[in-house]
């Protein structure tokens, strides 16, 4: 039988220090988050480009396999098997990124990426909570605060480049009848 720390033996809620799954992310993780943030804000250069969406998600998905421990550290504490969650979400990002390049499945892939962006939002919050608990530098915490609303911009970008683009393209195709 596994022995638990005293707070867990009586079904008490975990103390605040237990809310952090691992030590705060390393400075290289903050810098990769900065790169991700900068890339994600470049959406305005081409709002309807599925290529930009594909590059962002394939690149982000690959990072889940290159630096899995960094991502496992931001999986919310109440979820089991953080490493498995990291690999599954990384695979979903790569698959979605590839899918937006295929016109026949672009809309479906876009909807899947939007659901994924909603599903991983708690990890963005957990990253901020962990950084605050570890007294991260002001600039790092500021970037993490900015990162939260950027998720909505990413969702809008994916929708415009995939779902909206496909519906617009179908309306403008030579064989369609418009009134």
URNORKA-V246126 format. One record per residue. N is the residue number from 1. RES is the residue in three letters. SS is DSSP state (@ for helix, = for strand, . for the rest). PHI is phi in whole degrees, -180 to 180 (* if undefined). PSI is psi in radians with two decimals (* if undefined). Layout:
BEGIN
n: {N & N}
res: {RES & RES}
ss: {SS & SS}
phi: {PHI & PHI}
psi: {PSI & PSI}
END
This chain:
BEGIN
n: {1 & 2 & 3 & 4 & 5 & 6 & 7 & 8 & 9 & 10 & 11 & 12 & 13 & 14 & 15 & 16 & 17 & 18 & 19 & 20 & 21 & 22 & 23 & 24 & 25 & 26 & 27 & 28 & 29 & 30 & 31 & 32 & 33 & 34 & 35 & 36 & 37 & 38 & 39 & 40 & 41 & 42 & 43 & 44 & 45 & 46 & 47 & 48 & 49 & 50 & 51 & 52 & 53 & 54 & 55 & 56 & 57 & 58 & 59 & 60 & 61 & 62 & 63 & 64 & 65 & 66 & 67 & 68 & 69 & 70 & 71 & 72 & 73 & 74 & 75 & 76 & 77 & 78 & 79 & 80 & 81 & 82 & 83 & 84 & 85 & 86 & 87 & 88 & 89 & 90 & 91 & 92 & 93 & 94 & 95 & 96 & 97 & 98 & 99 & 100 & 101 & 102 & 103 & 104 & 105 & 106 & 107 & 108 & 109 & 110 & 111 & 112 & 113 & 114 & 115 & 116 & 117 & 118 & 119 & 120 & 121 & 122 & 123 & 124 & 125 & 126 & 127 & 128 & 129 & 130 & 131 & 132 & 133 & 134 & 135 & 136 & 137 & 138 & 139 & 140 & 141 & 142 & 143 & 144 & 145 & 146 & 147 & 148 & 149 & 150 & 151 & 152 & 153 & 154 & 155 & 156 & 157 & 158 & 159 & 160 & 161 & 162 & 163 & 164 & 165 & 166 & 167 & 168 & 169 & 170 & 171 & 172 & 173 & 174 & 175 & 176 & 177 & 178 & 179}
res: {UNK & UNK & UNK & UNK & UNK & UNK & UNK & UNK & UNK & UNK & UNK & UNK & UNK & UNK & UNK & UNK & UNK & UNK & UNK & UNK & UNK & UNK & UNK & UNK & UNK & UNK & UNK & UNK & UNK & UNK & UNK & UNK & UNK & UNK & UNK & UNK & UNK & UNK & UNK & UNK & UNK & UNK & UNK & UNK & UNK & UNK & UNK & UNK & UNK & UNK & UNK & UNK & UNK & UNK & UNK & UNK & UNK & UNK & UNK & UNK & UNK & UNK & UNK & UNK & UNK & UNK & UNK & UNK & UNK & UNK & UNK & UNK & UNK & UNK & UNK & UNK & UNK & UNK & UNK & UNK & UNK & UNK & UNK & UNK & UNK & UNK & UNK & UNK & UNK & UNK & UNK & UNK & UNK & UNK & UNK & UNK & UNK & UNK & UNK & UNK & UNK & UNK & UNK & UNK & UNK & UNK & UNK & UNK & UNK & UNK & UNK & UNK & UNK & UNK & UNK & UNK & UNK & UNK & UNK & UNK & UNK & UNK & UNK & UNK & UNK & UNK & UNK & UNK & UNK & UNK & UNK & UNK & UNK & UNK & UNK & UNK & UNK & UNK & UNK & UNK & UNK & UNK & UNK & UNK & UNK & UNK & UNK & UNK & UNK & UNK & UNK & UNK & UNK & UNK & UNK & UNK & UNK & UNK & UNK & UNK & UNK & UNK & UNK & UNK & UNK & UNK & UNK & UNK & UNK & UNK & UNK & UNK & UNK & UNK & UNK & UNK & UNK & UNK & UNK}
ss: {. & . & . & . & . & @ & @ & @ & @ & . & . & . & . & . & . & @ & @ & @ & @ & . & . & . & . & . & . & . & @ & @ & @ & @ & @ & @ & @ & @ & @ & @ & @ & @ & @ & @ & @ & @ & @ & @ & @ & . & . & . & . & @ & @ & @ & @ & @ & @ & @ & @ & @ & @ & @ & @ & @ & @ & @ & @ & @ & . & @ & @ & @ & @ & @ & . & . & . & . & . & . & . & . & . & @ & @ & @ & @ & @ & @ & @ & @ & @ & @ & @ & @ & @ & @ & @ & @ & @ & @ & . & . & . & . & . & . & @ & @ & @ & @ & @ & @ & @ & @ & @ & @ & @ & @ & @ & @ & . & @ & @ & @ & @ & @ & @ & @ & @ & @ & @ & @ & @ & @ & . & . & . & . & @ & @ & @ & @ & @ & @ & @ & @ & @ & @ & @ & @ & @ & @ & @ & @ & @ & @ & @ & @ & @ & @ & @ & @ & @ & @ & @ & @ & @ & @ & @ & @ & @ & @ & @ & . & . & . & . & . & . & .}
phi: {* & -82 & -87 & -105 & -62 & -49 & -61 & -90 & -72 & -114 & 56 & -81 & -64 & -67 & -68 & -53 & -66 & -81 & -73 & -98 & -70 & -149 & -58 & -59 & -57 & -74 & -57 & -68 & -69 & -62 & -68 & -70 & -66 & -64 & -61 & -60 & -62 & -65 & -64 & -67 & -80 & -74 & -55 & -68 & -68 & -152 & -65 & -114 & -91 & -69 & -66 & -62 & -62 & -61 & -60 & -62 & -77 & -65 & -63 & -64 & -64 & -63 & -60 & -64 & -91 & -79 & -129 & -63 & -64 & -63 & -73 & -62 & -68 & -107 & -69 & -52 & -58 & -79 & -91 & -80 & 52 & -60 & -66 & -63 & -63 & -62 & -66 & -66 & -68 & -64 & -63 & -64 & -65 & -64 & -62 & -64 & -63 & -68 & -60 & -69 & -84 & -101 & -54 & -67 & -120 & -56 & -64 & -63 & -63 & -63 & -64 & -65 & -66 & -63 & -62 & -65 & -61 & -69 & -66 & -91 & -56 & -58 & -67 & -65 & -66 & -62 & -62 & -67 & -60 & -64 & -65 & -65 & -65 & -91 & 56 & -62 & -58 & -55 & -63 & -68 & -65 & -61 & -61 & -70 & -66 & -65 & -60 & -61 & -72 & -63 & -59 & -66 & -65 & -63 & -61 & -63 & -64 & -61 & -60 & -65 & -80 & -124 & -66 & -64 & -60 & -64 & -68 & -67 & -64 & -67 & -69 & -95 & -67 & -58 & -85 & -88 & -106 & -115 & -114}
psi: {2.41 & 2.31 & 2.34 & 2.72 & 2.67 & -0.75 & -0.45 & -0.22 & -0.37 & 0.37 & 0.58 & 2.69 & 2.61 & 2.59 & 2.79 & -0.60 & -0.40 & -0.15 & -0.24 & 2.08 & -0.65 & 3.08 & 2.76 & 2.69 & 2.66 & 2.88 & -0.57 & -0.53 & -0.68 & -0.71 & -0.63 & -0.55 & -0.65 & -0.77 & -0.80 & -0.75 & -0.81 & -0.74 & -0.71 & -0.52 & -0.20 & 0.02 & -0.51 & -0.31 & -0.57 & 1.57 & -0.40 & 0.38 & 1.92 & -0.38 & -0.75 & -0.74 & -0.78 & -0.81 & -0.80 & -0.84 & -0.62 & -0.76 & -0.80 & -0.68 & -0.72 & -0.67 & -0.48 & -0.49 & -0.46 & -0.69 & 1.03 & -0.58 & -0.65 & -0.73 & -0.64 & -0.55 & -0.30 & 0.06 & 2.23 & 2.44 & -0.48 & -0.13 & 2.33 & 2.85 & 1.07 & -0.63 & -0.69 & -0.71 & -0.70 & -0.83 & -0.71 & -0.77 & -0.62 & -0.75 & -0.70 & -0.67 & -0.78 & -0.81 & -0.76 & -0.71 & -0.72 & -0.71 & -0.62 & -0.26 & -0.23 & 1.89 & -0.60 & -0.45 & 0.14 & -0.82 & -0.77 & -0.77 & -0.70 & -0.75 & -0.67 & -0.72 & -0.64 & -0.78 & -0.67 & -0.75 & -0.65 & -0.74 & -0.60 & -0.02 & -0.71 & -0.50 & -0.62 & -0.70 & -0.75 & -0.66 & -0.72 & -0.77 & -0.78 & -0.73 & -0.73 & -0.73 & -0.54 & 0.10 & 0.90 & 2.78 & 2.67 & -0.77 & -0.65 & -0.76 & -0.67 & -0.78 & -0.68 & -0.60 & -0.74 & -0.60 & -0.54 & -0.93 & -0.33 & -0.46 & -0.69 & -0.66 & -0.69 & -0.73 & -0.79 & -0.70 & -0.83 & -0.77 & -0.82 & -0.69 & -0.24 & -1.25 & -0.94 & -0.77 & -0.77 & -0.75 & -0.64 & -0.75 & -0.67 & -0.64 & -0.53 & -0.03 & 2.59 & -0.53 & -0.10 & 2.66 & 2.14 & 2.58 & *}
END
